Amino acid sequence: MTVNQTLNNTVVSDGEVLEELRKIRTLLEPKPAPPAPAPPKGLVKEFKVFLEQYKVMGMAVAFILGIYLGQLVVGLVDDFIMPLINLAMPGVNWTTIYIGPFLVGQFLATLITFLIVAFVIFLMVRTTSKYGIK
């Protein structure tokens, strides 16, 4: 820009433009982060911060519910689905099924249990995702 260039009928000097750019630069500079809060004093307060920061209670609840959900699905498979399969295949004892030298009957029952647990968890995650729960 030249010294006497007009901008909206106002005469602006190069010095004024540079000064305005310096003001803008200072406004755009990143500000230092605020100081971190002082660490809590005392074992009980530190433990409380630990529980809040790592969401330990939520993990504990999820773990306990997972254990009982697993037991529920095992009960479903053992007491409902496997008897239905035994009706379809009468006289077959799952624990004594061999393929060659390998005993695979119990493995098949465990595999069916795993697939059902995985499907139930998939349905739970899908349902909660619809409602925005993460």
KEKE-3310 file (N, C-alpha, C; in steps of 0.2 Angstrom, whole numbers, plus 5000, padded with zeros to 4 digits):
npx = (5004:5002:5008:4998:4986:4969:4955:4939:4937:4946:4961:4975:4990:5005:5011:5000:4993:5002:5003:4990:4990:4999:4992:4982:4989:4994:4982:4979:4988:4992:4986:4994:4991:4980:4985:4988:4976:4980:4987:4977:4977:4981:4977:4964:4957:4965:4962:4949:4949:4956:4946:4936:4943:4947:4935:4931:4921:4911:4917:4918:4904:4900:4908:4904:4890:4893:4898:4887:4878:4885:4883:4869:4867:4874:4866:4855:4859:4863:4851:4841:4843:4852:4845:4835:4842:4846:4834:4832:4842:4842:4848:4861:4876:4883:4895:4903:4906:4917:4929:4939:4953:4950:4941:4927:4914:4911:4918:4910:4898:4903:4907:4895:4889:4897:4895:4882:4883:4891:4882:4872:4878:4882:4869:4865:4875:4872:4859:4860:4868:4859:4852:4862:4870:4886)
npy = (4994:5011:5027:5037:5030:5028:5022:5018:5032:5037:5042:5032:5027:5018:5015:5015:5004:4994:4994:4991:4977:4972:4972:4963:4952:4950:4947:4935:4926:4911:4908:4906:4890:4888:4886:4869:4861:4860:4846:4834:4833:4821:4804:4799:4809:4808:4795:4797:4805:4797:4787:4795:4800:4789:4782:4771:4765:4764:4755:4744:4741:4737:4726:4717:4716:4710:4698:4691:4692:4684:4671:4670:4668:4656:4648:4649:4643:4630:4625:4627:4629:4619:4607:4608:4606:4593:4587:4587:4580:4565:4555:4558:4562:4576:4578:4567:4567:4563:4568:4560:4558:4567:4575:4584:4588:4595:4606:4611:4614:4625:4634:4637:4643:4654:4661:4665:4673:4683:4688:4693:4703:4711:4715:4723:4733:4739:4743:4752:4762:4767:4776:4785:4782:4779)
npz = (5000:4997:5004:5004:5000:4997:5006:5006:5006:5015:5021:5023:5031:5028:5040:5049:5044:5046:5060:5064:5059:5067:5079:5077:5075:5088:5094:5089:5093:5102:5118:5134:5142:5155:5172:5179:5190:5207:5214:5223:5241:5252:5255:5253:5246:5234:5230:5227:5216:5207:5205:5199:5188:5180:5178:5186:5193:5184:5175:5184:5187:5173:5172:5182:5177:5165:5169:5174:5164:5155:5162:5162:5148:5146:5154:5146:5134:5139:5145:5137:5122:5119:5123:5113:5102:5105:5104:5090:5086:5092:5105:5104:5112:5117:5124:5120:5107:5093:5082:5071:5080:5090:5103:5101:5105:5117:5114:5103:5109:5118:5108:5102:5113:5114:5102:5103:5114:5109:5099:5107:5114:5102:5099:5110:5109:5097:5099:5110:5103:5094:5103:5106:5116:5123)
capx = (5000:5006:5006:4992:4981:4962:4951:4933:4938:4950:4968:4978:4997:5008:5012:4994:4991:5007:5001:4984:4992:5002:4987:4978:4994:4994:4976:4978:4993:4989:4987:4996:4986:4979:4989:4984:4974:4984:4985:4973:4981:4978:4975:4956:4956:4968:4958:4942:4951:4957:4940:4933:4947:4947:4929:4932:4914:4907:4920:4916:4897:4900:4912:4899:4885:4896:4899:4880:4875:4888:4880:4863:4868:4876:4860:4850:4862:4863:4845:4835:4845:4855:4839:4832:4847:4846:4828:4833:4847:4841:4853:4868:4878:4888:4902:4907:4907:4924:4931:4945:4955:4948:4934:4925:4908:4911:4920:4905:4894:4906:4907:4888:4888:4901:4892:4876:4885:4893:4876:4868:4882:4881:4862:4866:4879:4868:4853:4862:4871:4854:4850:4867:4874:4892)
capy = (5000:5017:5031:5041:5027:5029:5017:5021:5039:5038:5041:5027:5027:5011:5014:5013:4997:4989:4994:4987:4970:4969:4971:4957:4946:4948:4944:4928:4922:4907:4910:4900:4886:4889:4881:4863:4862:4857:4839:4833:4831:4816:4798:4798:4813:4805:4789:4799:4808:4791:4784:4799:4801:4782:4779:4764:4763:4762:4748:4738:4739:4734:4720:4713:4714:4705:4691:4688:4691:4677:4666:4670:4665:4649:4645:4649:4638:4623:4623:4628:4628:4612:4602:4608:4602:4586:4584:4587:4574:4561:4550:4561:4565:4581:4577:4561:4567:4563:4568:4557:4556:4573:4575:4590:4589:4600:4612:4614:4617:4631:4638:4639:4648:4660:4664:4668:4679:4688:4691:4697:4710:4715:4718:4728:4739:4742:4747:4758:4767:4771:4781:4789:4780:4776)
capz = (5000:4997:5010:5003:4997:5000:5007:5008:5006:5021:5019:5028:5030:5029:5047:5052:5042:5050:5067:5064:5058:5073:5084:5075:5076:5095:5096:5086:5096:5106:5125:5138:5145:5163:5176:5181:5197:5212:5215:5229:5246:5256:5252:5252:5240:5228:5228:5224:5210:5203:5204:5194:5182:5176:5178:5189:5195:5178:5173:5189:5185:5167:5173:5185:5173:5160:5172:5175:5157:5153:5165:5159:5141:5147:5156:5140:5129:5142:5147:5132:5115:5118:5123:5107:5097:5106:5101:5083:5085:5098:5106:5103:5118:5115:5127:5117:5099:5091:5074:5071:5087:5094:5106:5099:5107:5122:5110:5099:5114:5120:5102:5101:5118:5112:5096:5106:5118:5104:5096:5112:5115:5096:5099:5115:5107:5092:5102:5114:5099:5092:5108:5107:5122:5121)
cpx = (5004:5004:5000:4986:4974:4958:4945:4933:4941:4957:4971:4985:4999:5009:5006:4992:4996:5005:4995:4985:4995:4997:4983:4983:4994:4988:4975:4983:4990:4991:4990:4991:4986:4983:4985:4982:4979:4982:4982:4978:4977:4976:4968:4955:4959:4965:4952:4944:4953:4951:4936:4936:4947:4941:4928:4925:4910:4910:4918:4909:4897:4903:4907:4893:4887:4896:4892:4877:4878:4884:4873:4863:4870:4870:4855:4853:4861:4856:4839:4838:4848:4850:4836:4836:4847:4839:4828:4838:4847:4846:4860:4870:4884:4895:4906:4907:4914:4924:4938:4947:4953:4941:4932:4918:4907:4913:4914:4900:4896:4906:4900:4886:4891:4897:4885:4878:4887:4887:4872:4872:4882:4874:4862:4869:4875:4862:4855:4865:4865:4851:4856:4871:4880:4896)
cpy = (5006:5022:5035:5037:5028:5023:5019:5029:5041:5037:5037:5027:5020:5010:5012:5006:4992:4989:4990:4979:4968:4968:4965:4951:4945:4945:4937:4924:4917:4909:4904:4896:4888:4884:4875:4864:4858:4850:4838:4831:4826:4810:4797:4802:4811:4799:4791:4802:4802:4788:4788:4799:4794:4779:4772:4761:4760:4755:4742:4736:4735:4727:4715:4711:4709:4698:4688:4688:4685:4671:4665:4667:4658:4645:4644:4643:4631:4621:4624:4626:4621:4606:4602:4605:4595:4583:4583:4581:4569:4556:4552:4564:4569:4580:4572:4561:4568:4564:4566:4556:4562:4573:4583:4592:4595:4607:4615:4617:4624:4636:4641:4644:4655:4664:4668:4674:4685:4692:4695:4704:4714:4719:4724:4734:4743:4746:4753:4764:4771:4777:4786:4788:4777:4772)
cpz = (5000:5003:5009:5000:5000:5000:5010:5010:5013:5019:5025:5026:5031:5036:5051:5050:5046:5057:5068:5063:5064:5079:5083:5076:5084:5098:5094:5089:5101:5114:5129:5141:5153:5167:5179:5188:5201:5213:5222:5235:5250:5252:5249:5246:5234:5226:5225:5217:5205:5201:5198:5188:5177:5176:5181:5191:5189:5175:5178:5188:5179:5168:5176:5181:5167:5162:5172:5168:5154:5156:5163:5152:5142:5149:5150:5135:5133:5143:5142:5125:5114:5119:5116:5101:5098:5104:5093:5081:5091:5099:5105:5109:5116:5118:5124:5110:5097:5084:5074:5079:5092:5096:5105:5101:5112:5118:5106:5103:5116:5114:5101:5107:5116:5107:5099:5110:5114:5101:5100:5113:5108:5097:5104:5113:5101:5095:5106:5109:5095:5096:5110:5114:5120:5126)
residu = (MET:THR:VAL:ASN:GLN:THR:LEU:ASN:ASN:THR:VAL:VAL:SER:ASP:GLY:GLU:VAL:LEU:GLU:GLU:LEU:ARG:LYS:ILE:ARG:THR:LEU:LEU:GLU:PRO:LYS:PRO:ALA:PRO:PRO:ALA:PRO:ALA:PRO:PRO:LYS:GLY:LEU:VAL:LYS:GLU:PHE:LYS:VAL:PHE:LEU:GLU:GLN:TYR:LYS:VAL:MET:GLY:MET:ALA:VAL:ALA:PHE:ILE:LEU:GLY:ILE:TYR:LEU:GLY:GLN:LEU:VAL:VAL:GLY:LEU:VAL:ASP:ASP:PHE:ILE:MET:PRO:LEU:ILE:ASN:LEU:ALA:MET:PRO:GLY:VAL:ASN:TRP:THR:THR:ILE:TYR:ILE:GLY:PRO:PHE:LEU:VAL:GLY:GLN:PHE:LEU:ALA:THR:LEU:ILE:THR:PHE:LEU:ILE:VAL:ALA:PHE:VAL:ILE:PHE:LEU:MET:VAL:ARG:THR:THR:SER:LYS:TYR:GLY:ILE:LYS)
# end
